[in-house]
Amino acid sequence: YPEEITVYRAGKLNQEDGVSSFSLNPNYDAETNLPWQKGKGEPLVAYKVKKSNILASPDFAEGIGRGRVFDEDEVIIDNNLVTNLQQQQ
């Protein structure tokens, strides 16, 4: 991946924890795949982040302990380290 990556999220950032999950997939269907998004009609919003600011990738855990298998391409990032591309315009 390049040093700066575009990531995508449907819905507001998680203010309670200060970190949020994002997808690397610009075509990820959050409404179909995430039960809490069903019926909300919230589009994916694009954010920029430095690759070095990605805290974790839960998809990486596949096959490790109780790791899961998802096709979300999910990454976890501190809310303060992403830039909303729509708000920049």
Helices and strands as residue ranges (DSSP letters): E 4-10, E 19-23, H 30-33, G 35-37, E 44-50, G 51-53, E 54-56, G 58-61, E 74-78, G 79-81, E 83-84, H 85-88
